[in-house]
Amino acid sequence: MAWTPRIHLERPTEGAVYLHIAGAVQEDVRTGVLRRGDRLPGTRAVAKSLGVHRNTVLAAWQELEAQGWIATRPSSGTFVTADLPPLPATAAVTRVAGEAGFSVDLPPFVGSYGDVPAGALELEAGKPDLRLVPGDLLGRAWRRVLASPRRAREVLAYGDPRGLQRLRRELTAMLAARRGLAADEEGIVVTRGAQHALFLTAQALVRRGDTVLVEEMGFPPAWAALGSTGATVVPMPVDEGGLSVAAVERWIEQHGAPRAIYVTPHHQYPTMTALGPGRRAHLLRLATEHRFAVIEDDYDNEFHFEGQPVRPLAAADRAGVVVYVGTMSKVLAPGLRLGYVVASQPVIEAIARVRRVVDRQGDQISEAAMAELLADGTVLRHISRVRRVYRGRRQALAETLTDQLGDVLLPSPPPGGLAFWVRVLDDTIDIAAWHRRCEERGVVFRIGSELHFRGQDPRHLRLGYAALNEEELVEAVRRMRIAL
């Protein structure tokens, strides 16, 4: 998979633009996003992607070639130099749990989360439209895997608890090209969805008596996975800028370092705010200094509609403190149960040990089929298609909410993600009662009190739009209006 330039240029006040481009390429080579011998895209393509003149990119390439980072081969293209010196090894989160501390006394919100009446119109945040899934292509990939006797024997046998090697290779190539995340097939574990990834990570890293920090407004199943270890789960404030890292630092000053912190920095769940550069750097500095793990849940990275997606915290991690969790549930379908964890080697090995105890290995047939779909470009084409569809639905929901409920709601479409975080303007509305009446009329969504760690009411609704077409979105909002 070709490397895609993800350089963020803000027109620097000091230094030439071409030097900033050259420096960003060097950083991708240092971290392994670009590997020795990788071919670089053409200068015209890079210039178009970055919004600069081609001569600027040519100057950056000349600078890189003069320093020995890249080499041009006539009639072949430009490549990362094959004989660069070895890259420095990355430090790792030094401690993993000795024994899993699994507790069956899970928090009560687990059992009630995700129950949906049959036939309801789901404004359920983050769910993709399964009608858009290319079922024929999925079926063809499964058949190709099983058509070869040799491959069928391979995927029907016991396998690596980290996942099928080919899928791990394809996933890390995708993450490097599209998210700037340096990893190889030894640094990733394929899981049965993101929730499984969070549970395995918690069991591998956290022991009974440890403390794990989470975002005060957040994803209850993640809190349950972390709390299942017997750890103390402590909420941290979230504001219009995302997680308050200053509050995290104050907590550390008073109580000492936690074992881990769980965050959703790209599209904060549920407020959809992106964590800014200053807070990101601050959080990584705290984690590096105090040696705690940052569990980064990047659950819908592919769906960003305004500007460039923000690179994951893991892409800037130089200390091995970030454990990166991703999923294919939003890209294709949650029923495929395919997620992954990218982390330092000790953490990956610990997760693999826990995996052997939990379910031994993943579904190798599905993993092999997913590798086929990544390799032949099906997944990327599907992402491009549904992104266009979801962009239209995002606009439709914003317009319908303004038209039908603009007197009581303040819809503010976020730059990315598959849901709105909508403020209820009328303080006289009983949100819980309105929510119940909506469910009686077959419209399902989340309210803020369900997503607050202490059940407090922030006077917001979380409305997802991806699973419904434009006509269905209009009908769902109409029923909400009637229920009000």
Backbone torsions as a table, in degrees:
resi	resn	phi	psi	omega
1	MET	NA	129.4	-173.8
2	ALA	-69.1	145.1	175.7
3	TRP	-68.5	134.6	177.3
4	THR	-111.1	124.4	-179.6
5	PRO	-63.6	129.7	-180.0
6	ARG	-125.6	41.1	-177.0
7	ILE	-83.6	130.2	-179.3
8	HIS	-100.1	108.4	-178.8
9	LEU	-103.2	125.5	176.9
10	GLU	-114.6	33.2	-178.9
11	ARG	51.9	74.4	-174.0
12	PRO	-57.4	144.7	-179.7
13	THR	-80.6	-21.4	179.3
14	GLU	-128.1	136.7	177.0
15	GLY	88.3	148.3	-178.8
16	ALA	-72.6	150.0	-178.8
17	VAL	-61.8	-39.4	-176.8
18	TYR	-62.5	-31.0	178.0
19	LEU	-70.4	-34.5	176.8
20	HIS	-66.6	-38.8	177.6
21	ILE	-65.4	-46.3	179.2
22	ALA	-60.7	-41.3	179.4
23	GLY	-64.5	-37.4	178.7
24	ALA	-67.0	-37.7	176.7
25	VAL	-65.5	-42.6	177.5
26	GLN	-58.6	-40.6	-179.5
27	GLU	-64.9	-39.7	177.9
28	ASP	-65.6	-32.6	176.4
29	VAL	-71.4	-42.9	-179.5
30	ARG	-60.2	-40.8	-174.8
31	THR	-87.0	-6.2	177.4
32	GLY	92.8	0.6	174.7
33	VAL	-62.2	-44.1	169.4
34	LEU	-102.2	131.6	-175.7
35	ARG	-111.3	160.5	-179.5
36	ARG	-53.7	130.7	178.7
37	GLY	87.0	-6.8	178.4
38	ASP	-64.2	140.7	177.2
39	ARG	-86.0	134.6	177.7
40	LEU	-88.1	149.8	175.7
41	PRO	-67.2	165.0	179.6
42	GLY	-63.8	154.9	-177.6
43	THR	-64.5	-32.2	177.2
44	ARG	-64.0	-43.4	-179.9
45	ALA	-64.0	-42.0	179.6
46	VAL	-65.3	-43.1	-179.8
47	ALA	-61.3	-42.4	179.0
48	LYS	-64.2	-41.7	-178.8
49	SER	-63.6	-38.8	-175.7
50	LEU	-90.6	-11.2	-178.9
51	GLY	72.7	35.3	178.9
52	VAL	-124.4	169.1	177.4
53	HIS	-72.0	147.2	-178.9
54	ARG	-59.3	-34.0	-179.7
55	ASN	-61.4	-29.6	177.6
56	THR	-66.0	-42.4	178.5
57	VAL	-68.6	-40.2	177.1
58	LEU	-58.5	-40.7	178.8
59	ALA	-65.4	-38.6	177.4
60	ALA	-64.3	-42.7	179.0
61	TRP	-63.8	-40.1	177.8
62	GLN	-63.2	-39.9	178.1
63	GLU	-64.0	-44.4	179.7
64	LEU	-64.8	-38.7	179.7
65	GLU	-68.6	-38.2	179.2
66	ALA	-64.2	-31.2	179.9
67	GLN	-88.3	-3.7	176.3
68	GLY	88.4	10.9	-178.8
69	TRP	-78.9	-34.3	-177.5
70	ILE	-132.5	164.4	178.4
71	ALA	-143.5	140.8	179.7
72	THR	-102.4	130.5	176.7
73	ARG	-110.1	122.3	-179.1
74	PRO	-53.6	132.9	177.4
75	SER	68.4	3.3	-179.1
76	SER	-117.8	-39.0	-179.3
77	GLY	129.2	-167.0	-178.4
78	THR	-113.0	134.7	-172.1
79	PHE	-131.7	151.2	169.3
80	VAL	-65.6	134.8	-176.8
81	THR	-57.6	132.2	-173.6
82	ALA	-76.2	-25.6	-173.7
83	ASP	-105.4	33.5	174.9
84	LEU	-64.6	151.6	177.8
85	PRO	-64.8	159.9	-179.4
86	PRO	-58.6	142.0	177.4
87	LEU	-76.7	146.3	-179.8
88	PRO	-66.0	144.3	178.3
89	ALA	-70.5	148.3	-180.0
90	THR	-93.5	137.7	175.8
91	ALA	-67.6	168.5	-176.7
92	ALA	-134.6	159.5	168.0
93	VAL	-59.0	120.4	-162.9
94	THR	-79.3	-23.6	-173.3
95	ARG	-117.3	133.2	168.7
96	VAL	-118.8	160.6	-175.0
97	ALA	-67.8	143.1	178.3
98	GLY	-76.2	-47.3	179.3
99	GLU	-130.2	139.8	176.6
100	ALA	-64.8	139.2	-178.4
101	GLY	-109.9	41.3	-172.9
102	PHE	-56.5	133.7	178.6
103	SER	-122.8	133.1	178.5
104	VAL	-82.7	-4.5	-179.6
105	ASP	-85.7	71.0	-176.1
106	LEU	-78.8	153.5	178.1
107	PRO	-59.5	151.7	-172.9
108	PRO	-67.0	-22.1	-175.5
109	PHE	-69.7	-13.6	-179.1
110	VAL	-63.2	-46.5	-173.7
111	GLY	-66.8	-25.8	-175.6
112	SER	-98.8	-5.4	-174.4
113	TYR	-82.6	127.5	172.7
114	GLY	92.3	4.0	177.2
115	ASP	-75.6	124.7	-176.1
116	VAL	-129.2	125.7	177.2
117	PRO	-60.9	144.6	179.7
118	ALA	-61.9	135.2	176.5
119	GLY	81.1	1.9	-177.9
120	ALA	-73.1	152.8	170.3
121	LEU	-82.1	115.0	-172.0
122	GLU	-94.8	106.3	164.8
123	LEU	-91.3	44.9	-174.6
124	GLU	-88.1	116.4	-168.3
125	ALA	-59.4	133.3	170.6
126	GLY	87.9	-4.9	-179.9
127	LYS	-82.8	130.4	177.3
128	PRO	-78.5	167.3	175.8
129	ASP	-87.2	108.7	-176.7
130	LEU	-68.6	-14.6	176.4
131	ARG	-70.1	-17.5	-179.8
132	LEU	-91.2	-8.4	-177.5
133	VAL	-67.1	130.1	179.3
134	PRO	-76.1	77.1	-174.4
135	GLY	-59.1	-35.4	179.5
136	ASP	-64.3	-38.4	179.8
137	LEU	-71.7	-37.0	175.7
138	LEU	-62.5	-46.2	179.7
139	GLY	-61.3	-40.1	179.2
140	ARG	-62.8	-39.6	179.8
141	ALA	-65.1	-41.7	177.5
142	TRP	-61.9	-42.0	-179.6
143	ARG	-65.7	-38.3	179.2
144	ARG	-62.5	-39.2	-179.3
145	VAL	-62.4	-42.1	-173.8
146	LEU	-89.8	-9.9	-177.5
147	ALA	-70.6	-30.4	-179.6
148	SER	-89.7	121.4	179.0
149	PRO	-55.9	-39.2	-178.7
150	ARG	-65.1	-47.5	-179.5
151	ARG	-67.7	-36.9	179.0
152	ALA	-61.7	-42.8	178.3
153	ARG	-62.4	-37.6	-178.9
154	GLU	-64.0	-47.3	-173.6
155	VAL	-82.2	-16.1	178.3
156	LEU	-90.1	-3.7	-178.8
157	ALA	-93.3	174.6	169.1
158	TYR	-63.3	148.6	-176.3
159	GLY	-140.4	-170.0	-178.6
160	ASP	-72.9	129.8	178.4
161	PRO	-63.5	-17.4	176.9
162	ARG	-77.6	-13.5	-179.4
163	GLY	113.3	165.8	-179.4
164	LEU	-61.1	132.3	-173.8
165	GLN	-58.7	-41.8	-177.6
166	ARG	-63.6	-40.9	178.5
167	LEU	-66.1	-40.7	178.0
168	ARG	-60.5	-38.2	179.0
169	ARG	-66.7	-43.5	-179.8
170	GLU	-66.5	-40.5	179.7
171	LEU	-64.4	-44.1	-179.3
172	THR	-67.4	-32.9	175.4
173	ALA	-64.9	-41.8	178.1
174	MET	-64.0	-43.7	-178.9
175	LEU	-65.6	-36.6	177.7
176	ALA	-67.5	-44.7	-174.8
177	ALA	-73.1	-37.9	-170.8
178	ARG	-106.0	-16.5	-178.2
179	ARG	-128.2	1.8	179.2
180	GLY	66.0	26.6	-173.9
181	LEU	-102.3	114.4	-178.5
182	ALA	-82.2	119.6	176.4
183	ALA	-160.7	158.9	172.4
184	ASP	-125.0	-179.6	-173.5
185	GLU	-65.0	-16.4	177.4
186	GLU	-84.2	-11.7	-175.3
187	GLY	-108.5	23.1	-177.7
188	ILE	-141.0	145.4	173.0
189	VAL	-121.4	129.9	174.9
190	VAL	-87.1	133.3	-175.2
191	THR	-126.4	174.1	176.4
192	ARG	-88.1	65.7	-179.9
193	GLY	92.6	169.4	-177.8
194	ALA	-68.1	-34.6	-179.7
195	GLN	-63.8	-41.8	175.4
196	HIS	-61.4	-40.9	178.5
197	ALA	-60.6	-43.3	179.5
198	LEU	-65.5	-41.0	179.7
199	PHE	-64.4	-46.6	179.1
200	LEU	-62.0	-41.0	179.2
201	THR	-62.7	-44.5	179.5
202	ALA	-61.0	-45.9	-178.8
203	GLN	-65.8	-30.8	-179.1
204	ALA	-79.1	-31.6	-170.9
205	LEU	-104.6	-28.8	-165.3
206	VAL	-114.2	139.0	177.1
207	ARG	-115.5	159.6	174.1
208	ARG	-55.5	132.1	-178.3
209	GLY	97.8	-17.1	175.2
210	ASP	-70.7	165.7	174.9
211	THR	-116.0	133.8	175.9
212	VAL	-122.8	127.6	177.1
213	LEU	-90.6	144.9	177.5
214	VAL	-137.5	166.7	175.0
215	GLU	-75.1	134.9	-174.7
216	GLU	-61.9	-39.8	168.0
217	MET	-95.7	121.3	-173.6
218	GLY	-168.1	-156.8	-170.6
219	PHE	-106.0	103.0	-174.3
220	PRO	-54.8	-40.6	178.3
221	PRO	-60.2	-30.7	176.0
222	ALA	-67.7	-41.8	177.2
223	TRP	-60.2	-38.0	-179.1
224	ALA	-66.4	-41.9	179.0
225	ALA	-61.1	-42.4	179.9
226	LEU	-70.7	-39.0	180.0
227	GLY	-72.2	-18.5	-179.0
228	SER	-65.0	-16.2	179.2
229	THR	-79.3	-10.8	-172.3
230	GLY	90.1	5.7	177.7
231	ALA	-74.2	159.5	172.3
232	THR	-87.4	121.1	-178.9
233	VAL	-99.6	122.3	-173.4
234	VAL	-120.1	125.5	-179.1
235	PRO	-80.9	145.1	175.6
236	MET	-116.7	146.1	-175.1
237	PRO	-62.3	148.2	173.1
238	VAL	-123.0	133.5	177.4
239	ASP	-127.1	-162.9	-176.7
240	GLU	-65.4	-12.9	177.2
241	GLY	-102.8	10.4	-177.9
242	GLY	93.8	-153.1	179.1
243	LEU	-56.8	133.4	175.4
244	SER	-81.3	99.0	-179.3
245	VAL	-70.9	-28.6	175.4
246	ALA	-61.9	-39.0	177.3
247	ALA	-66.4	-36.6	176.1
248	VAL	-61.6	-44.3	-179.4
249	GLU	-63.7	-41.2	178.7
250	ARG	-63.5	-39.9	179.4
251	TRP	-62.5	-41.9	179.7
252	ILE	-63.8	-40.7	179.1
253	GLU	-61.3	-33.5	-177.1
254	GLN	-87.4	-33.8	-170.1
255	HIS	-120.2	-11.0	-174.7
256	GLY	93.5	173.9	-174.3
257	ALA	-71.6	139.9	172.1
258	PRO	-77.1	173.1	173.0
259	ARG	-77.1	-35.6	-177.3
260	ALA	-159.1	164.5	170.4
261	ILE	-134.3	136.2	179.5
262	TYR	-103.3	126.6	-175.4
263	VAL	-138.5	155.7	173.2
264	THR	-124.9	75.7	-167.2
265	PRO	-76.1	-24.1	-176.2
266	HIS	-76.7	-56.5	172.9
267	HIS	-127.4	93.6	-173.4
268	GLN	-55.9	129.9	179.4
269	TYR	-92.9	118.4	11.0
270	PRO	-106.3	2.3	-168.6
271	THR	-80.3	-13.7	177.2
272	MET	70.9	9.8	178.2
273	THR	-75.1	141.0	175.2
274	ALA	-92.1	133.0	178.5
275	LEU	-69.4	126.3	-174.8
276	GLY	-73.1	165.4	-176.0
277	PRO	-57.6	-40.1	-179.5
278	GLY	-64.2	-44.3	179.4
279	ARG	-67.6	-36.4	178.2
280	ARG	-61.1	-49.6	-179.6
281	ALA	-62.2	-39.5	-179.9
282	HIS	-63.1	-44.4	-178.9
283	LEU	-64.8	-43.8	178.9
284	LEU	-64.5	-36.6	178.2
285	ARG	-64.9	-43.8	178.2
286	LEU	-62.1	-44.4	-178.5
287	ALA	-64.4	-39.0	179.4
288	THR	-67.9	-43.0	-177.7
289	GLU	-68.6	-41.3	-174.0
290	HIS	-101.3	-1.5	174.6
291	ARG	58.4	52.2	169.9
292	PHE	-116.6	157.7	-176.5
293	ALA	-84.9	141.4	171.9
294	VAL	-106.4	109.8	178.8
295	ILE	-90.3	106.6	-174.1
296	GLU	-99.6	115.0	178.9
297	ASP	-99.6	105.0	-178.0
298	ASP	-106.7	72.4	-162.9
299	TYR	-78.4	-20.1	-179.9
300	ASP	-144.6	47.6	-176.5
301	ASN	-55.3	-34.4	-171.6
302	GLU	-68.1	-18.6	-171.3
303	PHE	-108.4	83.7	177.2
304	HIS	-128.3	127.3	-167.4
305	PHE	-112.2	-13.5	-178.9
306	GLU	-130.1	118.6	-178.8
307	GLY	73.0	-173.1	-179.4
308	GLN	-83.2	140.7	172.2
309	PRO	-58.8	145.5	178.3
310	VAL	-77.4	135.5	178.2
311	ARG	-64.2	147.3	179.3
312	PRO	-60.7	155.2	171.1
313	LEU	-55.1	-36.7	-177.8
314	ALA	-60.9	-28.1	-180.0
315	ALA	-70.2	-22.9	179.0
316	ALA	-102.1	2.3	-175.9
317	ASP	-77.6	118.4	177.5
318	ARG	-109.9	-1.3	-174.8
319	ALA	-113.5	2.6	179.2
320	GLY	69.7	29.8	-176.5
321	VAL	-97.9	-13.8	-175.0
322	VAL	-94.2	132.4	170.9
323	VAL	-110.2	112.7	-169.5
324	TYR	-100.0	125.7	-177.7
325	VAL	-115.9	130.1	177.0
326	GLY	-136.3	174.3	-175.0
327	THR	-151.6	154.9	171.5
328	MET	-100.5	4.7	-175.9
329	SER	-65.3	-40.5	-179.9
330	LYS	-78.0	-30.3	-178.3
331	VAL	-71.2	-47.5	-177.7
332	LEU	-116.8	-78.9	-176.8
333	ALA	-159.3	139.6	179.8
334	PRO	-64.6	-26.7	-179.0
335	GLY	-68.0	-15.3	177.0
336	LEU	-71.4	-22.5	178.1
337	ARG	51.0	62.0	176.6
338	LEU	-130.4	114.0	173.6
339	GLY	-131.9	-172.9	-179.5
340	TYR	-162.5	158.9	175.3
341	VAL	-126.9	130.9	173.3
342	VAL	-115.3	127.9	-176.0
343	ALA	-160.1	178.3	176.4
344	SER	-68.0	161.6	-171.8
345	GLN	-59.1	-44.2	179.0
346	PRO	-59.9	-36.5	179.9
347	VAL	-70.4	-42.9	178.3
348	ILE	-60.4	-42.8	179.4
349	GLU	-64.5	-39.1	179.0
350	ALA	-66.8	-41.1	177.6
351	ILE	-63.0	-41.4	179.2
352	ALA	-62.4	-36.6	177.9
353	ARG	-65.4	-42.9	177.7
354	VAL	-65.0	-40.0	-178.7
355	ARG	-58.7	-39.4	179.2
356	ARG	-59.5	-33.5	-178.6
357	VAL	-79.7	-36.3	-173.0
358	VAL	-76.3	-57.0	-178.0
359	ASP	-146.7	17.0	173.0
360	ARG	70.8	-52.1	-177.8
361	GLN	-166.6	174.7	178.2
362	GLY	-88.9	-173.3	177.4
363	ASP	-83.2	98.7	-173.1
364	GLN	-69.2	-26.3	176.2
365	ILE	-65.7	-48.0	177.9
366	SER	-63.5	-39.0	179.5
367	GLU	-64.5	-40.4	178.7
368	ALA	-66.3	-40.0	178.4
369	ALA	-65.0	-40.9	178.2
370	MET	-64.6	-37.4	175.9
371	ALA	-60.7	-40.7	176.4
372	GLU	-59.7	-45.7	-175.9
373	LEU	-69.0	-31.7	174.2
374	LEU	-72.8	-42.5	-175.9
375	ALA	-67.0	-37.7	-176.9
376	ASP	-90.3	4.9	174.9
377	GLY	87.1	0.5	-178.3
378	THR	-59.5	-44.0	-177.5
379	VAL	-63.4	-45.5	-178.3
380	LEU	-66.7	-37.7	176.7
381	ARG	-65.4	-38.8	178.5
382	HIS	-64.9	-41.5	178.0
383	ILE	-59.3	-45.8	179.9
384	SER	-60.7	-40.0	-178.8
385	ARG	-67.2	-52.9	-174.8
386	VAL	-70.6	-26.2	176.2
387	ARG	-61.9	-41.3	177.4
388	ARG	-63.9	-43.2	179.3
389	VAL	-63.0	-47.2	-177.1
390	TYR	-67.4	-31.4	176.5
391	ARG	-60.3	-42.8	178.7
392	GLY	-65.8	-39.3	179.6
393	ARG	-68.3	-36.0	177.0
394	ARG	-58.6	-45.7	178.9
395	GLN	-66.0	-40.6	-179.3
396	ALA	-62.7	-42.6	179.6
397	LEU	-65.8	-41.2	179.3
398	ALA	-60.4	-44.7	-178.7
399	GLU	-68.2	-40.8	-178.3
400	THR	-68.0	-41.1	177.3
401	LEU	-62.7	-41.9	179.1
402	THR	-63.4	-41.8	-177.3
403	ASP	-71.5	-44.5	-171.9
404	GLN	-91.9	-33.0	-173.2
405	LEU	-131.1	19.8	-176.9
406	GLY	-63.4	-19.7	179.1
407	ASP	-79.4	-16.1	-177.7
408	VAL	-123.9	-14.6	-178.9
409	LEU	-123.9	152.8	175.1
410	LEU	-119.3	89.1	178.8
411	PRO	-75.1	132.6	178.9
412	SER	-135.6	92.9	-177.7
413	PRO	-57.1	125.0	178.5
414	PRO	-75.7	163.6	179.3
415	PRO	-66.1	-19.2	-179.5
416	GLY	-155.4	174.5	-179.0
417	GLY	94.5	173.7	-174.4
418	LEU	-113.7	26.6	-178.8
419	ALA	-152.5	156.7	172.0
420	PHE	-103.5	146.4	169.6
421	TRP	-108.7	102.7	-165.3
422	VAL	-107.2	125.4	179.4
423	ARG	-81.2	135.6	175.0
424	VAL	-90.2	114.0	-173.0
425	LEU	-79.2	-32.7	-174.8
426	ASP	-85.2	110.3	-177.6
427	ASP	-71.2	-11.2	-179.5
428	THR	-84.0	-10.5	-176.9
429	ILE	-76.9	130.0	171.6
430	ASP	-83.8	100.9	-172.2
431	ILE	-63.9	-41.8	-178.9
432	ALA	-62.9	-41.3	179.4
433	ALA	-67.7	-41.8	177.0
434	TRP	-60.4	-42.8	179.2
435	HIS	-59.0	-43.8	179.6
436	ARG	-64.0	-41.9	-179.9
437	ARG	-66.7	-34.1	176.1
438	CYS	-63.7	-43.5	179.1
439	GLU	-63.3	-36.9	177.1
440	GLU	-62.6	-26.9	179.3
441	ARG	-97.4	11.5	173.1
442	GLY	81.2	30.6	175.1
443	VAL	-123.7	124.8	-174.3
444	VAL	-117.4	131.0	174.5
445	PHE	-156.6	179.9	179.8
446	ARG	-108.8	145.9	173.2
447	ILE	-111.0	158.8	-171.1
448	GLY	-58.3	-35.7	-176.9
449	SER	-65.7	-24.9	177.7
450	GLU	-73.6	-18.2	-173.2
451	LEU	-113.2	5.0	176.8
452	HIS	-96.0	135.7	-173.5
453	PHE	-56.8	-36.6	-178.4
454	ARG	-103.1	10.2	177.7
455	GLY	75.4	13.5	179.0
456	GLN	-71.7	156.8	-175.5
457	ASP	-101.7	107.6	178.9
458	PRO	-86.0	8.7	178.6
459	ARG	61.8	43.7	178.0
460	HIS	-134.6	156.1	171.0
461	LEU	-117.0	147.8	172.6
462	ARG	-111.6	114.6	-173.6
463	LEU	-118.5	113.9	175.6
464	GLY	-88.4	151.5	-175.3
465	TYR	-127.2	-7.1	-170.7
466	ALA	-71.8	-33.1	-171.7
467	ALA	-78.9	-12.0	-177.1
468	LEU	-116.0	143.4	174.0
469	ASN	-78.5	179.0	-171.4
470	GLU	-65.6	-37.7	178.3
471	GLU	-65.9	-40.6	179.2
472	GLU	-67.1	-36.3	176.7
473	LEU	-63.0	-42.8	178.2
474	VAL	-61.6	-42.9	-179.8
475	GLU	-66.1	-39.7	179.4
476	ALA	-62.2	-44.3	180.0
477	VAL	-68.5	-35.1	176.5
478	ARG	-59.8	-44.4	178.3
479	ARG	-65.2	-37.3	176.3
480	MET	-60.6	-40.0	179.7
481	ARG	-64.8	-43.3	179.0
482	ILE	-62.6	-42.9	-179.9
483	ALA	-63.4	-33.4	178.1
484	LEU	-68.1	NA	NA
